[in-house]
């Protein structure tokens, strides 16, 4: 059974930083790409960042380029999203995601709130 568990969200002031983690189990984590999505109230879920299975290639939404960094440690079956210079518009529930055999798997999400 594939399970993804996010952690690391919270309340932070504008300009602050957070690091989200996504612990994976039930899969050979190193075999699959990993994504981070977010969903703000009243908005559709959007792709924030992606990383290939070995971590050699990453992609980012234009809105987070230069501020967010996606990474993974396959030995620990864990993915990360380092978020710097956070802005109020980054407030959302953040989800990690992977696709295994054409099936989407999601974590439960972690709330990130950027506010003074």
Residue pairs with C-beta under 8 A, 6 or more apart in sequence:
1 26
2 24
2 25
2 26
2 27
2 98
2 100
2 105
3 24
3 25
3 26
4 22
4 23
4 24
4 96
4 97
4 98
4 105
4 106
4 107
5 22
5 23
5 25
5 107
5 108
6 20
6 21
6 22
6 94
6 95
6 96
6 107
6 108
6 109
6 110
7 20
7 21
7 23
7 110
8 18
8 19
8 20
8 21
8 110
9 18
9 20
9 94
9 110
9 111
9 112
10 18
10 111
10 112
10 113
11 113
11 115
12 18
12 86
12 112
12 113
12 114
13 114
13 115
13 116
14 86
14 87
14 88
14 114
14 115
14 116
15 85
15 86
16 86
16 114
17 82
17 83
17 84
17 85
17 86
18 83
18 86
18 112
19 80
19 81
19 82
19 83
20 36
20 80
20 81
20 83
20 94
20 96
20 110
20 112
21 78
21 79
21 80
22 34
22 36
22 78
22 79
22 80
22 81
22 96
22 107
23 77
23 78
24 34
24 77
24 78
24 79
24 98
25 77
27 98
27 100
27 105
29 72
29 74
29 77
29 78
30 53
30 54
30 74
31 53
32 53
32 98
32 99
32 100
33 50
33 51
33 52
33 53
33 98
33 99
34 50
34 51
34 70
34 72
34 79
34 96
34 97
34 98
35 47
35 48
35 49
35 50
35 51
35 96
35 97
35 98
36 47
36 48
36 49
36 50
36 70
36 79
36 81
36 94
36 95
36 96
36 97
37 45
37 46
37 47
37 48
37 94
37 95
37 96
37 97
38 45
38 46
38 48
38 90
38 92
38 93
38 94
38 95
38 112
39 45
39 46
39 92
39 93
39 95
39 109
40 89
40 91
40 92
40 93
43 92
45 95
46 61
47 61
48 60
48 61
48 64
48 68
48 81
48 94
49 58
49 59
49 60
49 61
49 64
49 68
49 69
49 70
49 81
50 58
50 59
50 70
51 57
51 58
51 70
51 71
51 72
51 79
52 58
54 74
55 71
55 72
55 74
58 69
58 70
60 68
60 70
63 89
64 83
64 90
67 83
67 84
67 85
67 86
68 81
68 82
68 83
68 84
69 81
69 82
69 84
70 79
70 80
70 81
70 82
71 79
71 80
71 81
71 82
72 78
72 79
72 80
73 79
73 80
79 96
81 94
81 96
83 90
83 112
86 112
86 114
87 114
88 114
88 115
89 114
90 112
90 114
91 112
91 113
91 114
91 115
92 111
92 112
93 109
93 110
93 111
93 112
94 109
94 110
94 111
94 112
95 106
95 107
95 108
95 109
96 106
96 107
97 104
97 105
97 106
97 107
98 104
98 105
99 105
